[in-house]
């Protein structure tokens, strides 16, 4: 199971009883759960977002909270495989509103999973905009609405070296500083020695206060790898309980900074 933010949330939705950077175990999913995502980024000098929604049975719904005050940083396996969930009908289409713009999301197949998506998938977007989803409801999920502010652009980040010190902590700073409703996730993906593709990662999830520290003992595999990638995400979450159902909204601003010398 993918151990980045969205992957951890998906693992939780699918019934993971031990979520982390390894192989989670799964319980029987029984909770109707809606996962709504707005993933924004910069493309060719402009900002775009990809709004999508999936409705499945989960163990107890996603539990990630962008208002958490706990900072975490760990190293572990990276596995991009996705376990196919039992899916639910939430209606013919979903209305997505960003600022004054309205987009209709309709069912589409993504890697064997049916999601509600735009066509084309990306829409023009201004990070920091308020967004909302209106769900008509269907045979498996009730009618509902949810809204949130999206995260602003993460415009500055300390360069992350490919050869960091293995005796001193790696301190990263970013800007502008966020608030108590957002968090920052930094992932260092790499291939272990002898591997030809990503299979390990350092994943850090921090309060959006402008600074985070990676312990040196977590960086040994990253430092010796010849295949590396950095992924940085600022995110906000909203979670609503609707009777027996759970609705969860994740909004992000994503970037892929280069590995520094």
C-alpha positions in Angstrom: 0.0 0.0 0.0 1.3 3.4 -0.9 2.5 5.2 2.2 2.1 8.8 1.1 -0.8 10.9 2.4 -3.5 9.8 -0.1 -2.3 6.2 0.1 -2.5 6.1 3.8 -6.0 7.5 3.6 -7.0 4.9 1.0 -5.5 2.1 3.1 -7.6 3.3 6.0 -10.7 3.4 3.9 -10.1 -0.1 2.7 -10.0 -1.5 6.2 -6.3 -1.2 7.2 -6.0 -2.0 10.9 -2.2 -1.2 11.0 -1.6 1.8 8.7 2.0 2.7 8.1 5.0 2.2 5.9 4.7 -1.6 5.6 2.0 -4.1 4.7 -1.2 -3.2 6.5 -3.7 -5.8 7.7 -7.3 -5.5 6.7 -10.6 -5.8 8.6 -14.0 -6.2 7.0 -15.1 -2.8 5.6 -18.7 -1.9 6.6 -18.8 1.9 6.7 -20.1 3.8 3.6 -17.3 6.3 2.9 -16.8 9.1 0.4 -13.3 10.3 -0.3 -13.2 13.6 -2.2 -9.9 15.0 -3.4 -8.8 18.3 -4.9 -5.2 17.9 -5.9 -3.7 21.2 -7.2 -0.3 22.0 -8.7 1.5 24.3 -11.1 1.6 23.3 -14.8 3.2 25.4 -17.6 3.1 28.6 -15.6 -0.5 28.2 -14.4 -2.3 26.5 -11.6 -4.7 23.6 -12.2 -6.6 21.2 -9.9 -7.9 17.7 -10.3 -11.2 17.2 -8.4 -12.3 13.6 -7.9 -14.6 11.5 -5.7 -14.7 7.8 -4.8 -17.3 6.0 -2.7 -16.6 2.7 -1.0 -17.1 0.6 2.1 -14.3 1.2 4.6 -13.4 0.1 8.1 -14.2 3.4 9.9 -13.4 6.1 7.3 -10.3 8.2 6.8 -8.8 9.5 10.0 -6.1 11.9 8.8 -6.5 15.3 10.3 -4.8 18.5 9.0 -5.4 20.1 12.4 -3.3 17.5 14.2 -0.5 19.0 16.3 1.7 15.8 16.1 4.8 15.8 13.9 5.9 12.5 12.5 8.9 11.3 10.4 9.6 7.6 9.5 11.3 5.4 6.9 9.7 2.4 5.3 8.7 0.4 2.2 7.0 2.1 -0.8 4.5 0.0 -2.7 2.2 1.8 -5.2 -0.3 -1.1 -5.5 -3.9 -0.3 -4.7 -6.3 -2.9 -3.2 -9.7 -2.8 -5.1 -12.5 -1.8 -2.7 -16.2 -2.6 -2.8 -17.7 0.5 -4.4 -20.9 2.5 -3.8 -23.4 4.4 -5.9 -23.6 8.1 -4.9 -25.7 9.3 -7.9 -25.3 10.1 -11.6 -22.9 13.0 -11.2 -21.4 15.4 -8.6 -21.3 19.2 -8.7 -17.9 20.7 -7.9 -17.6 24.4 -7.3 -14.3 26.3 -7.0 -14.9 30.0 -6.4 -17.4 31.1 -9.1 -16.7 28.1 -11.4 -18.8 25.0 -11.5 -17.7 21.6 -12.9 -19.7 18.4 -13.2 -17.9 15.2 -12.2 -19.1 12.0 -13.8 -18.2 8.3 -13.3 -14.9 7.3 -14.9 -12.6 4.3 -14.6 -9.2 4.9 -12.9 -6.9 1.9 -12.5 -9.9 -0.4 -12.1 -11.7 1.9 -9.6 -14.8 4.0 -10.6 -14.3 7.6 -9.6 -16.3 10.8 -10.3 -14.0 13.0 -12.4 -14.0 16.0 -14.7 -13.5 15.8 -18.4 -10.8 16.9 -19.0 -9.5 15.8 -15.6 -7.7 19.1 -14.8 -9.5 22.4 -14.3 -8.1 25.9 -14.0 -7.7 26.8 -10.4 -6.4 29.4 -7.9 -4.8 27.8 -4.8 -6.4 29.0 -1.6 -9.9 29.1 -3.2 -12.9 27.8 -1.4 -14.3 24.6 -2.9 -17.5 22.5 -2.4 -18.9 19.2 -3.5 -22.7 18.5 -3.8 -23.5 14.8 -3.9 -27.0 13.8 -5.0 -26.9 10.5 -3.3 -27.7 7.0 -4.7 -28.3 3.5 -3.6 -25.1 3.2 -1.6 -24.4 6.7 -0.3 -26.7 9.5 1.0 -27.0 13.0 -0.4 -24.5 15.4 1.1 -22.5 18.6 0.7 -19.1 19.5 2.0 -16.8 22.5 1.6 -13.3 23.7 2.5 -10.6 26.3 1.8 -7.8 24.8 -0.3 -4.2 25.2 0.7 -2.2 28.2 -0.7 0.9 27.8 -2.8 4.0 26.5 -1.1 6.4 29.0 -2.7 9.7 28.4 -0.8 11.4 25.3 0.4 14.9 24.6 1.7 16.8 22.6 -1.0 16.9 18.9 -0.1 20.3 17.4 -0.8 21.0 13.9 -2.2 24.0 13.6 0.1 22.8 14.9 3.5 24.8 14.6 6.7 24.3 11.3 8.4 25.3 12.7 11.8 23.3 15.9 11.9 19.5 16.4 11.6 18.3 17.8 8.2 16.2 20.9 8.9 13.8 22.0 6.2 12.0 25.4 6.1 9.2 26.5 3.9 7.1 29.5 3.2 4.8 31.1 3.4 3.9 29.7 6.8 0.4 28.2 7.0 -2.0 28.1 9.9 -3.5 25.5 12.3 -5.8 24.1 9.6 -3.0 22.9 7.3 -0.1 20.5 7.3 3.0 19.8 5.1 4.0 16.3 4.0 7.5 15.7 2.6 8.3 12.4 1.0 11.8 11.3 -0.1 11.3 8.3 -2.5 14.3 6.2 -3.4 15.4 2.8 -4.7 17.3 0.6 -2.3 20.7 -0.7 -3.4 20.1 -3.4 -6.1 16.6 -2.1 -7.0 15.8 -0.5 -10.3 12.6 1.3 -9.1 11.3 3.2 -6.1 10.7 0.8 -3.2 11.7 2.9 -0.1 10.7 6.2 1.3 11.2 8.7 4.1 7.8 10.2 4.9 7.4 13.2 7.1 4.1 14.9 8.1 4.5 18.2 9.9 2.5 21.1 11.3 2.4 23.9 8.8 4.6 26.2 11.0 7.4 26.7 8.5 10.0 24.2 9.8 10.6 20.4 10.2 13.5 18.2 11.0 14.5 14.8 9.6 16.6 12.7 12.0 20.0 11.6 10.4 19.4 7.9 11.0 16.4 8.0 8.6 18.6 9.3 5.7 21.1 6.5 5.1 19.2 4.7 2.3 18.4 8.0 0.6 22.0 9.1 0.7 23.4 6.1 -1.1 20.6 5.6 -3.6 21.1 6.5 -7.3 17.3 6.8 -8.0 15.5 9.5 -5.9 12.5 11.7 -6.1 11.1 14.4 -3.7 7.4 15.0 -3.3 6.0 17.9 -1.2 2.3 18.5 -0.3 0.6 21.1 1.7 -2.9 19.9 2.6 -6.2 20.5 4.4 -8.9 18.0 5.5 -12.6 18.1 6.4 -14.5 15.1 7.8 -18.3 14.9 8.2 -20.3 12.0 9.8 -23.6 11.4 8.0 -25.5 8.9 10.2 -23.7 5.6 9.4 -21.7 7.2 6.5 -18.5 9.2 6.5 -17.6 12.0 4.0 -13.9 13.1 3.8 -12.5 15.9 1.8 -8.7 16.2 1.1 -7.4 19.3 -0.7 -3.7 19.7 -1.6 -1.1 21.8 -3.3 1.6 19.5 -4.6 5.1 20.1 -5.9 8.1 18.0 -7.0 11.3 20.0 -6.2 14.6 18.8 -7.6 17.1 16.9 -5.6 19.9 19.3 -4.6 23.6 18.4 -5.2 
